[in-house]
Amino acid sequence: MPRFVSYKNFFLLSVLVGITLLVMRFTHLERPQLTPMEAAIKDSLAPVQGALVRIAETFRNGTEFISSLGRLSEENKALKEQVSLLKGQLYLQEELKQENKRLKELLQYQDRYKQNFSVRTAAVIGRDPGNWFGIVTLNKGSKDGIVKNMPVVTPSGLVGKIVAVSQNTSQLMLISDPRSGVGAMVQETRVPGVLEGTTAGTGETRLIHVPKDTQLFDGQTIITSGIGGTFPKGIPIGKITGVSNEPTGLFKTATVVPFADLHRLEEVLVITTIYNPDILPPTEGN
Amino acid sequence: MRSIVFLLLIIIALLLQSTIFTFLQVAGVKPDLILMLVVFNGFLRGSREGAFLGFLAGLAQDIFSGSYIGLNALTKMLAGYLVGLAEARFYKESVIIVSLVTFMVGILNQLACYVLLFYLNIEVAPFFALGQVIMPSAIYTGLMVPLTYWKFYSSYEKGWLREREP
């Protein structure tokens, strides 16, 4: 046997292997805790490891960036497509949410006024192509029980009345149409007047023929007066935003902005039957 | 044939104006696409045909609207006639000139409409009429011209709207 594999060395080697094998057994993964030495090593090395890993990461990112430059435009395109797809889905969801909200409001309105009148929901499917008149086409007609002169409202307020009916559609004249005239009054002071439209484009209406000695203020609420018979009493119409004297000097005119957004009508309620024209619940505006 | 294509264009314009353009309102008004087509036609064809197709286009609009049939027929006929008078006087290739002509005729057309409204006992305060309808719609319509005139012009030269040899 050569000299360097003496019995002594062999013995030491065996002891070393034996201890190592033992240590192996006792340092299995599920042991309760690290040995103090292990812990100390780990703790002292941690900052160095961290720094090294960061350097390596930076380096890797750099090389990845360089190597990915070629693929970037493709990836960008794919991501953009994905973004637009997701955006589309988001818009759709938002649209459904909005619709749900609107329909819910209509339902609540229907429930609240159930004892006073019954209504039919109709959707707006078109508008007058010109700029003078405020005529809106609805998707319900005589087949659904709609007849001429029925008042049309939204939960926010009065919209107009039906002026023509075909079997499947009806024409709604907005209160902003220059031909429209609604018997109206100021809610707080009960001063009556006539509410007429200006042009469909402005979306504004005017309360005319109000005696000069009455008090009209900005912010007062205008409601239907029931005079004329077409519209039941007490439906909110809008708010006064300006008061001026008529050229004749006898009357005042108030500019009234309707509560209902006449430019953005989507669904409306056509009042088909009025049970009790006089006793309407207290009105409310926006 | 040409007239039929033109009327088809009018119907498309009516549908667009009563649906999509109600969402594209600026200052509360929509552009008058029908007037624009009438102006193009009168500008390229002269007074006689301008007035004739103007009348038909206006009539189509009135029937589509369902009230005061004849209101737009008359005003659009006037517009077509007036533009036709300019036919021989201007270069037909210039979009700027066509835009300006459309703007001017837009004002005259709406003023005629305004007068007829009085005849129909519909009162609109002059302030609202001028400031909220007449001027904005003439401007909007004039601005729509550059987007569409080239197509119409090339169709007139060598497309569907070309004059057939007798």
Chai-1 contact restraints between the chains, C-beta under 6 A:
chainA,res_idxA,chainB,res_idxB,connection_type,confidence,min_distance_angstrom,max_distance_angstrom,comment,restraint_id
A,G126,B,S18,contact,1.0,0.0,6.0,A-B,restraint_1
A,G126,B,T19,contact,1.0,0.0,6.0,A-B,restraint_2
A,R127,B,S18,contact,1.0,0.0,6.0,A-B,restraint_3
A,R127,B,T22,contact,1.0,0.0,6.0,A-B,restraint_4
A,D128,B,S65,contact,1.0,0.0,6.0,A-B,restraint_5
A,P129,B,L14,contact,1.0,0.0,6.0,A-B,restraint_6
A,P129,B,Q17,contact,1.0,0.0,6.0,A-B,restraint_7
A,P129,B,S18,contact,1.0,0.0,6.0,A-B,restraint_8
A,P129,B,Q61,contact,1.0,0.0,6.0,A-B,restraint_9
A,N131,B,V29,contact,1.0,0.0,6.0,A-B,restraint_10
A,N131,B,V133,contact,1.0,0.0,6.0,A-B,restraint_11
A,N131,B,S137,contact,1.0,0.0,6.0,A-B,restraint_12
A,P178,B,I122,contact,1.0,0.0,6.0,A-B,restraint_13
A,P178,B,V124,contact,1.0,0.0,6.0,A-B,restraint_14
A,R179,B,I122,contact,1.0,0.0,6.0,A-B,restraint_15
A,T198,B,F128,contact,1.0,0.0,6.0,A-B,restraint_16
A,T199,B,V124,contact,1.0,0.0,6.0,A-B,restraint_17
A,T199,B,F128,contact,1.0,0.0,6.0,A-B,restraint_18
A,T199,B,Q132,contact,1.0,0.0,6.0,A-B,restraint_19
A,T199,B,V133,contact,1.0,0.0,6.0,A-B,restraint_20
A,G201,B,G28,contact,1.0,0.0,6.0,A-B,restraint_21
A,G201,B,V29,contact,1.0,0.0,6.0,A-B,restraint_22
A,G201,B,Q132,contact,1.0,0.0,6.0,A-B,restraint_23
A,G201,B,V133,contact,1.0,0.0,6.0,A-B,restraint_24
A,T202,B,G28,contact,1.0,0.0,6.0,A-B,restraint_25
A,T202,B,Q132,contact,1.0,0.0,6.0,A-B,restraint_26
